Amino acid sequence: MRNWIAGAAVALSLASTAHAAIKEEPVTYQDGDTTMKGFVVYDDAVKGKRPGIVLVHEWWGITKHMHNEARRFAQKGYTAFVADMYGNGKTADNPKDAGALAGGVMKNPQAMQSRFNAARAQLAKHATVDANKIGAAGYCFGGTVALNMARAGADLAAVAAFHAGLSTNTPAPSAIKSKILVLNGADDPLVKPDQIEAFKKDMQTAKADYRFINFPGAVHAYTNPEATEAGKKFNMPIAYNEKANKEAKAEADKFFAAAFKK
């Protein structure tokens, strides 16, 4: 009898764990005539509506790293939507193709904004999301997109940019509504000191509520565990940095919690 009870308890525990799982659902949506393929990720154990965060991928497209980041946000009590910025879920496995895909978006600000807004609209109408509490987080290329959306006046409560490029394709802002957090690798050779100064000047001119944090020893793509191998393979100045990744995520967690008053 004792063994039966113990077995039943384990079975109930497993059933409960299976029910209270992180859900990851593919979402096909449209931006005009372009078919987009993203993912919505949330914890079904969280009751009621919650803030939503649009996640914008690196120049490689939607990779394992982005799925993991979305799951991490879901575990923190958000609904995450992994946006497809390239259309049809395109990805790249080499810098040439990745650069072409990212460049195609960055050279067309209208297309960039339209694709981001299409993803935001999908997130906002999800049953788990409080449509009045939407933010964004981006990584590398995606961080640049997220910052550009804030500069363009997107309806975002908060924007966190991890190892983002700071060059912009949007006009200098007269005002910025979003709270902004930039989490930069202090040793990133792809982010020049003059770009940092120009960015800060723009933020100050726009009276933006922003914070810029440098992480010593970190270079580009420091949050991506696969970056070190890719850097060696393609002779690129990118690498994973466990310490910077942990500290940056802690800062982002505090930032979003404060912005959404969680």
N, C-alpha and C positions, 0 to 999 in steps of 0.2 A: 504493500500500500504506500509506504513512504517513497519508494522509487517511482511509483506511478504519479504521486503528487509532485515530486521533483521534476519528472519529465513533463508533466502538464504545465508546470510553472515556466520551464524553459521554452516550451512551445508557445505559450502565451506571450512571453517576452520577445521571441523571434517574430511572432505575428505583429506585435506592436511596433517593433523596429522596422519591419518591412513596410508597414503602413505609413509610419512617420519618416518617409524617405525624401531625399532631394530628388525632385522631378525635373527631368530635362526633356523638353519637347521641341522638335523641329517645327519651324514656322515658315511657310512660304507666303510671301507678301509681294506687293507691287510698288514700284516707284515709276509711275508713268507706264511705259511699255516694257520696262525692265523687270524681270522676275528676280526677287531677292530671296535668299535662303538663310535665315537666322535661327536662333534658338532662344527659348524662354526657359529659365531655370529658377526654381523656387522650392521652399521647404513646405510640404503639405501639412506638417504638424503645426505650423504657425496659423493661428486663427485670425480671421478678419483681414482687412486690407492693410497694406504695408507700403513703404516707399519703394520706388522702382529705380533701377540704375541701368542706363544704356551703356554697354561695354563696346568699345571700338578697338578692333584688332590691330596687331602689328602689320607691317607691310607684307608679311607672308600670307595674310588672310586668316581665316578662322582655323586655328590650330589647336592641338592638345592643350597648350598653355592657356588659350582663351577659355576653353571649356573648364579648366581647373579654376581659373579666376572667377568664372561665373558661379561655380559651385561654392567657392569660398564666400562670395557675397550672399548667396542663398543661405548658407550656414549662419551668417550674421543677421538673418532676418529680413533680407531684401528680396525682391524679385528682380532678377537680372535678365536683360535681353541682349544677347550677342548679336550686334548689328552686322549685316553683310554690306560692306562698302563697295564691293567690286561687282556684284550681281552674279546670280546663279552659283553662289558659293565658291567662286574661283579662289584658288590658292596658288602659291608659287613655292618651288623648292630650290630656287637659286636667286642671287641678287639681281641679275639682269631682268628676269621676269617680274620679280617683286617690285623693282624700281619702276618698271613700265606700268604696272597696275596702280601703284601708289601715285606715280606722277600723273597718270590720267585723271585721277580724282583731284589732286592738289592744283592742277592747272585749270580746273573748271569749278570755281567756287559755287556756282549755282547748282551744279550736279552734286557736289559735296553736301551742301545744305539740304537738298531735296532728299538725298539718300539717308542722311541722318534723321531728318524729320519723319521719314516714312517708318524708320525703326522706332523712333520715339512714340509715334502714334500707335503702333502695334503694342508696345509696352503699356501705354496709358490705358488702353481698353481691356487689358487682361483682368480677369475676375479678381485676382489677388492684389491688385495695385490701387493705391490711392493716387488718382490722376493729378492731384494738387501737389504731390511730392515726388518729383522726378529729378534725378541727377544723372551725371555721366562720368565714366572713367575710361581713359584711353591709354594705350601703351605704344611708345615709339610713334609711328605714323598715326596711330589712333589717338595718342595724346595730343598731337598737333591738331587733328580734326576736332577733338573735344574743346581745345582752347579756341580754335577758330569759331566754333559754334557759340561759345560764350561771348566772344568779341562781336559776333553778328547779332547778339541780343536774343539768343534762343531762350525759350521758357524752361530754364534749368535752375533748380535751387542751388546746386553745388556741382562743381567740376573738379575732378582729380586727374592730373596728368603725370603718368609715370614715364620717366626717361623720354620725354617728348622733344621733338624738334621745335624750336621757338620761332622759326621763320613763319611768316603769315601770308595768306592770300586774301585776307579781309582788310577793309580800310581801318585806319586808326579809330578806335571806338570813342564816342562822345560820352557814353555811359555803359556800364556793365551791371546787369542784374544778378548774375550768378556769383556765389562765393567760389573762389578759385584756390586750389592747392597744387603747386608744382613740385614734384619730387624728382630731383635731378641728380645724376651721378657727377660728383665734383670733378672727376678725372675723365669725363666724356669728351673726347676730341671732336665730336660731331656737333657739340653745342659750344659756340665761341663766346668769349667774354662780351664782345660787342652785341651779340644777339641777346644775351642776358640783360645787359644794360638797356637795350632798346625795349625789351619786353617790360622791364620794371617801369620804365618811363611811361609806356603806354598805360600800364595799370594805374600808375599814380595820376596821370592826366584824366583817366576815366573815373577816378575816385573809387576804384574797385576794392572790394574786400578780398585781399589775396595774401597768400603766403608762399614764399619760395624757399625750399629747403635743399641744401647740398649734402650729399652723403659721401664722405671722404673715401677714396679708394675705389669707388664705383664708376663703371663706364656704361656705355649704352647697353640697353636690354638687360639690365642687372636683375630684373624680376623673373626672367625666363630661364628655367633650369637647362634648356637645350641650347642656350646662347653660346656657351663656351665652345661646344663642339662645332657649332656653325661658324663661329669666329675663326677657329683654326682651319676649318675646311675651305672657307672662302677668303681667308686673310682679311678679316674685317675686325675693327676695334670694338667687338661686343663680347660680353662675358657675364655669366651669372655671378651674383655676389650675395651669398646667404645672409650676411649681417645687414647689408643695406636693404635687401628685400624684406627682411623681418621688421626692420625699423620703419621702412616706408609704409608697409601695410598697417602697422600700428598707428602711424600718423593719419593715414587715410580713414581708418576705422573711427578714430576720434573726430575727424573732420566731418564725416557723413553723419555720425550720431548727433553732433552739435547742430549741423545744418537742418536735420530733420527732427531735432528735439526728441531723439529716441531715449 
